[in-house]
Amino acid sequence: MQIESTVYKIIKWLDKFDSKTVLGLVFCLEFLIAWGDYITGPLAPFTAFFLLPIILSAFFLRNFWAYFFAVLSAIAVIPVISQLFGTFSLLPIMLGFLSRILVYLAFAFLGVKLRQLVNDLDRLASQDTLTAASRGAFFYEFSTAELARSFRSKSPLCLVFIDLDNFKEVNDKHGHQKGDQLLVEIAATIKANLREGDILGRLGGDEFAILLAQTSQEEAKTIMRRMQASLLRAISHFESRVTFSVGVVAYLADKPASIDELVALADAAMYAVKKTTKNAIHYVVA
């Protein structure tokens, strides 16, 4: 378990580098392995070392590069294999060379598939399967990092808590499938109104939270007015009485705070709307 955790951390660390940096590192690694293979001669067990740049390129670069380095690794051993001419017959030398090509290509293929699997698992772990919003745990993790960055840079942000009014009526009257369709439509509409750097999380059955990064209260008011209108238009064909009770907390970045505190404040602001008029937005300052 410790090894798996370490490997995962290494993958996440390497993911932070841009593709050009990774490509340069992989080329350097390929060159060093090829040079070491050449100076140690054909009898040194260097075959397995070439698998490292292949796996790295499969994980952190486009699929093309995985197969490129598989072929390059095979080509790199030609000068080493040529040292065997005159000592061994041609047939076993060629068979050994072909087997290397097949092994390298197979590892490139497996590396690409493994990376796709890791990406799928990451997506499943962080994304709600119904609405494609972030799961609660991932939302809290992302928001915690963004909150710390906000405090360091003294840049405000806003946290939005949305609860659907009368959603239970949809499930009771039209069935859970219709209710799921409504949730999907709502999540898609919210996402369409977000900017790069914002994040939508699904915290409960019909409860959503939004982190608006680098956003003042006045900016949040503009965003939320537009979003509320878009949401009501988007669900108008569902023939329901669903509306949206919304609480928004503006964090001024003038004192430390936790994401739990902001969620609690936004939740309380939402409930203030829920207990009175419904279908409104209430703003508070952290």
C-alpha positions as CSV (number, residue, x, y, z in Angstrom):
1,M,0.0,0.0,0.0
2,Q,2.9,2.3,0.8
3,I,4.5,1.6,-2.6
4,E,1.2,2.4,-4.4
5,S,0.9,5.7,-2.5
6,T,4.4,6.7,-3.3
7,V,4.0,5.8,-7.0
8,Y,0.7,7.8,-7.1
9,K,2.5,10.8,-5.5
10,I,5.3,10.6,-8.1
11,I,2.8,10.5,-10.9
12,K,1.0,13.6,-9.5
13,W,4.3,15.4,-9.1
14,L,5.4,14.7,-12.6
15,D,1.9,15.8,-13.9
16,K,2.8,19.3,-12.7
17,F,5.5,19.7,-15.4
18,D,4.6,20.9,-18.9
19,S,4.9,18.5,-21.7
20,K,8.0,20.1,-23.2
21,T,9.9,19.7,-20.0
22,V,8.9,16.1,-19.7
23,L,9.8,15.5,-23.3
24,G,13.3,17.0,-22.7
25,L,13.8,14.8,-19.6
26,V,12.8,11.7,-21.4
27,F,15.1,12.4,-24.3
28,C,18.0,12.9,-21.9
29,L,17.1,9.7,-20.1
30,E,17.0,7.8,-23.4
31,F,20.4,9.2,-24.4
32,L,22.0,8.3,-21.1
33,I,20.6,4.7,-21.2
34,A,21.7,4.3,-24.8
35,W,25.2,5.6,-24.0
36,G,25.5,3.3,-20.9
37,D,24.3,0.4,-23.0
38,Y,27.0,1.1,-25.7
39,I,29.9,1.5,-23.4
40,T,29.1,-1.6,-21.3
41,G,28.7,-3.8,-24.3
42,P,26.1,-6.3,-25.5
43,L,26.3,-8.6,-22.6
44,A,25.3,-6.0,-20.0
45,P,21.6,-6.3,-18.9
46,F,20.5,-2.9,-20.2
47,T,17.3,-4.0,-22.0
48,A,15.0,-3.3,-19.1
49,F,16.3,0.3,-18.6
50,F,14.9,1.3,-21.9
51,L,11.4,0.6,-20.6
52,L,11.7,3.6,-18.3
53,P,11.5,6.4,-20.9
54,I,8.8,4.4,-22.7
55,I,6.6,4.2,-19.6
56,L,7.3,7.9,-18.8
57,S,6.3,9.0,-22.3
58,A,3.2,6.8,-22.2
59,F,2.1,8.4,-18.9
60,F,3.0,12.0,-19.3
61,L,3.1,12.7,-23.1
62,R,0.8,11.9,-26.0
63,N,0.4,8.3,-27.2
64,F,2.6,9.0,-30.2
65,W,5.6,9.6,-28.0
66,A,5.3,6.3,-26.3
67,Y,5.5,4.4,-29.5
68,F,8.2,6.8,-30.8
69,F,10.5,6.1,-27.8
70,A,9.7,2.3,-28.2
71,V,11.1,2.5,-31.7
72,L,13.9,4.8,-30.7
73,S,15.0,2.4,-28.0
74,A,15.1,-0.4,-30.5
75,I,17.2,1.6,-32.9
76,A,19.5,2.7,-30.0
77,V,20.6,-0.9,-29.4
78,I,21.7,-1.5,-33.0
79,P,25.2,-0.2,-32.4
80,V,25.4,-2.5,-29.4
81,I,24.0,-5.6,-31.2
82,S,26.4,-4.9,-34.1
83,Q,29.3,-5.8,-31.8
84,L,28.0,-9.4,-31.8
85,F,28.5,-9.8,-35.6
86,G,31.3,-12.3,-36.2
87,T,30.8,-13.8,-32.8
88,F,27.3,-15.2,-33.2
89,S,25.3,-16.2,-36.3
90,L,23.0,-13.6,-37.9
91,L,19.7,-15.4,-37.1
92,P,19.8,-15.3,-33.3
93,I,21.0,-11.7,-33.4
94,M,18.1,-10.6,-35.6
95,L,15.6,-12.6,-33.5
96,G,17.0,-10.9,-30.4
97,F,16.6,-7.5,-32.0
98,L,13.0,-8.2,-33.2
99,S,12.1,-9.5,-29.7
100,R,13.3,-6.2,-28.2
101,I,11.1,-4.2,-30.7
102,L,8.1,-6.3,-29.8
103,V,8.7,-5.9,-26.0
104,Y,9.2,-2.1,-26.3
105,L,6.1,-1.7,-28.4
106,A,4.1,-3.9,-26.0
107,F,5.2,-1.8,-23.0
108,A,4.3,1.4,-24.9
109,F,0.8,-0.1,-25.5
110,L,0.5,-1.2,-21.9
111,G,1.7,2.2,-20.6
112,V,-0.9,4.1,-22.7
113,K,-3.7,1.8,-21.5
114,L,-2.5,2.1,-17.9
115,R,-2.5,5.8,-18.1
116,Q,-6.0,5.8,-19.5
117,L,-7.1,3.6,-16.6
118,V,-5.5,6.0,-14.1
119,N,-7.3,8.9,-15.7
120,D,-10.6,7.1,-15.6
121,L,-10.1,6.2,-12.0
122,D,-9.2,9.8,-11.1
123,R,-12.3,11.0,-12.9
124,L,-14.5,8.4,-11.1
125,A,-13.0,9.4,-7.8
126,S,-13.4,13.1,-8.2
127,Q,-16.5,13.4,-10.3
128,D,-20.2,12.7,-9.5
129,T,-21.3,10.0,-11.9
130,L,-24.8,11.5,-12.5
131,T,-24.1,15.2,-12.9
132,A,-20.4,15.3,-13.7
133,A,-20.0,17.9,-10.9
134,S,-17.1,17.4,-8.5
135,R,-17.7,15.0,-5.6
136,G,-17.8,16.5,-2.2
137,A,-14.4,15.3,-1.1
138,F,-12.7,16.6,-4.2
139,F,-14.6,19.9,-4.0
140,Y,-13.4,20.4,-0.4
141,E,-9.8,19.5,-1.4
142,F,-9.8,21.9,-4.3
143,S,-11.5,24.7,-2.4
144,T,-9.1,24.4,0.5
145,A,-6.1,24.9,-1.8
146,E,-7.9,27.8,-3.5
147,L,-8.8,29.4,-0.1
148,A,-5.1,29.3,1.0
149,R,-4.0,30.8,-2.3
150,S,-6.7,33.5,-1.9
151,F,-5.4,34.4,1.6
152,R,-1.8,34.6,0.5
153,S,-2.6,36.9,-2.5
154,K,-5.2,38.9,-0.6
155,S,-7.6,38.1,-3.4
156,P,-11.3,37.7,-2.5
157,L,-13.4,34.7,-3.5
158,C,-17.0,33.7,-3.1
159,L,-18.6,30.4,-2.1
160,V,-22.1,29.6,-3.3
161,F,-24.5,27.1,-1.7
162,I,-27.6,26.1,-3.9
163,D,-30.5,24.1,-2.7
164,L,-33.4,23.1,-4.9
165,D,-36.9,24.2,-3.7
166,N,-39.7,21.6,-4.2
167,F,-37.4,19.0,-5.7
168,K,-39.0,16.2,-3.8
169,E,-42.3,16.9,-5.7
170,V,-40.5,16.0,-9.0
171,N,-39.4,12.6,-7.7
172,D,-42.8,11.9,-6.1
173,K,-44.9,13.1,-9.1
174,H,-42.7,12.1,-12.1
175,G,-40.3,9.5,-10.7
176,H,-36.6,9.5,-9.9
177,Q,-35.5,9.2,-13.5
178,K,-37.1,12.6,-14.2
179,G,-35.5,14.0,-11.1
180,D,-32.1,12.8,-12.3
181,Q,-32.7,14.4,-15.6
182,L,-33.5,17.6,-13.9
183,L,-30.3,17.5,-11.8
184,V,-28.2,16.8,-14.9
185,E,-29.7,19.8,-16.6
186,I,-29.1,22.0,-13.6
187,A,-25.4,20.9,-13.3
188,A,-24.8,21.5,-17.0
189,T,-26.4,25.0,-16.8
190,I,-24.3,26.0,-13.8
191,K,-21.2,24.8,-15.5
192,A,-22.0,26.8,-18.6
193,N,-22.1,29.9,-16.5
194,L,-18.8,29.3,-14.7
195,R,-15.4,30.7,-15.7
196,E,-12.1,29.0,-15.9
197,G,-10.9,28.4,-12.3
198,D,-14.3,28.1,-10.8
199,I,-15.6,24.7,-9.6
200,L,-19.0,23.1,-9.1
201,G,-19.5,20.4,-6.4
202,R,-22.4,18.2,-5.6
203,L,-22.6,18.0,-1.8
204,G,-25.9,16.2,-1.5
205,G,-28.9,14.9,-3.4
206,D,-30.1,18.3,-4.6
207,E,-27.5,20.5,-3.0
208,F,-24.7,22.1,-5.0
209,A,-21.8,24.3,-4.1
210,I,-19.7,26.6,-6.3
211,L,-16.4,28.2,-5.6
212,L,-15.9,31.4,-7.5
213,A,-12.2,32.1,-7.5
214,Q,-10.9,35.7,-7.4
215,T,-14.4,37.1,-7.2
216,S,-15.7,40.0,-5.1
217,Q,-19.2,40.2,-3.8
218,E,-20.3,42.6,-6.5
219,E,-18.9,40.3,-9.2
220,A,-20.6,37.4,-7.6
221,K,-23.9,39.2,-7.7
222,T,-23.6,39.7,-11.5
223,I,-22.6,36.1,-12.0
224,M,-25.4,34.7,-9.8
225,R,-28.2,36.9,-11.4
226,R,-27.2,35.6,-14.8
227,M,-27.0,32.0,-13.5
228,Q,-30.3,32.1,-11.7
229,A,-32.1,33.3,-14.9
230,S,-30.3,30.6,-16.9
231,L,-31.3,27.9,-14.5
232,L,-35.0,28.9,-14.5
233,R,-35.0,29.0,-18.3
234,A,-33.3,25.6,-18.5
235,I,-35.8,23.8,-16.3
236,S,-38.9,25.5,-17.5
237,H,-39.9,22.5,-19.7
238,F,-39.9,20.1,-16.7
239,E,-43.3,21.3,-15.6
240,S,-42.2,21.6,-11.9
241,R,-42.3,24.1,-9.1
242,V,-38.5,23.8,-8.7
243,T,-36.7,27.1,-7.9
244,F,-33.4,27.9,-6.2
245,S,-32.6,29.0,-2.7
246,V,-29.0,30.3,-2.8
247,G,-26.6,31.5,-0.1
248,V,-23.4,33.3,-1.1
249,V,-20.5,34.0,1.3
250,A,-17.9,36.5,0.2
251,Y,-14.4,35.9,1.6
252,L,-12.4,39.1,1.8
253,A,-9.1,37.3,2.4
254,D,-8.4,39.6,5.3
255,K,-8.2,36.8,7.9
256,P,-7.5,33.0,7.9
257,A,-10.6,30.8,7.3
258,S,-11.4,27.2,6.5
259,I,-13.6,25.9,3.8
260,D,-15.8,24.3,6.4
261,E,-16.5,27.7,7.9
262,L,-17.4,29.2,4.5
263,V,-19.6,26.3,3.6
264,A,-21.4,26.6,7.0
265,L,-21.9,30.4,6.4
266,A,-23.2,29.8,2.9
267,D,-25.5,27.0,4.1
268,A,-26.9,29.2,6.8
269,A,-27.5,32.0,4.3
270,M,-29.3,29.5,2.0
271,Y,-31.5,28.3,4.8
272,A,-32.5,31.9,5.6
273,V,-33.9,32.1,2.1
274,K,-35.4,28.6,2.3
275,K,-37.4,29.5,5.4
276,T,-38.8,32.8,4.0
277,T,-39.3,33.5,0.3
278,K,-37.4,30.7,-1.4
279,N,-36.2,31.4,-5.0
280,A,-33.8,34.1,-3.9
281,I,-30.1,34.8,-3.2
282,H,-28.8,35.9,0.2
283,Y,-25.3,37.4,0.5
284,V,-23.1,37.4,3.6
285,V,-19.5,38.4,4.3
286,A,-17.0,36.1,6.0
